[in-house]
Amino acid sequence: DRLAPSWLAASVRQDRRTPSDDHGWLRHQPESVSAGERNWRIEQQLQAYAPALDRFCISPAPDRALRELLESCRQERIEAALLAMPESSELRSAFGPPAGRALASYLDDLRRDYGVSLLDARQGAPDADFADREPRLPGGAVRFSQRLERGATRFLAGNNSRIMRGNREAEFTARGKAS
């Protein structure tokens, strides 16, 4: 990838030499992937992340940064909410139940400690919107952004029930502020 990027198909290269547009954004590569390529990408990523997934924990430095941000929001009386971004079903299952419980506990602690709400979009996108473990296909990103806009608008208007409907049965759920 680094020494001879032209030897690789653009869809698998990891270089960032693509020129940006007039706004500084890079065009997404690829626009779509086949089922076989998606499966290959996911397998590669899960192998690469397996050691971290096996030892999942909340790292102190990012935790501290998030808590400092939430504390600043509280001090400045800025309404804040947490957003858990969409994940492919393969990624969610790779974490396993102990990691899922640890993440849920962490998010609940943040809600309680800072009085913030949680918009949980982890199951808010169908697997077809993912090139691999992240929502990286442009069409899926657009659909997620549209759902997020609609849901955030309702959320900010005070609707703290289920607020964002995914393409299938998956929904974004909002858990209100902890008392």
Steps between C-alpha positions, in 0.01 A plus 500: 500500500780743582766398250293417194142623547431473128531122534187493715141566403381840620233329712759334725770769513537681827692799370359845535656656192164561336462875446237672712210700361465879530373458856791286615310171499636181351281304263404170656662192355329272411144598413385140550638152568391151402384258770823303458720807536300618803545160666875506425533853645312407816708186550822701462386762748373253755833315489688828545277610790464160669758570773331828591153349486608219729627751757235770458516776756431870525839668461585765761613780265189507274277453806665798670466714186131415461432569867684834479288594198177401673605689813574811293158472339339473842692802633411707194137374508530347157252218443696191395408151387703190421476335160597135454571469127375215276692174498472200273348189651839328457674763712231495767523122525882506507499692826313228684272529805763613757608793283138586423421511871811710568405751232138517617617554858743773389234684302255472791767640733553798269126560479471490877816700578432781253123495455524445125287295264618220276406462134579136435546445126717188523230293331374791289638399161460180299813301422465590131599858593843383615803431280652334806453558871419873473225683307735599224293471184377839381136396456490360852663813638235715334215283633648504851549878489138549394372274780728673748372841395136395537561323828713773650236756410233297681739432787582868543128575493462278807398159368709260710341177377608306192592770258680373192379217284755302301446332163388179667373435850808660650428827673706767659386527857536788731546451867432821684701663767567295807347636819 
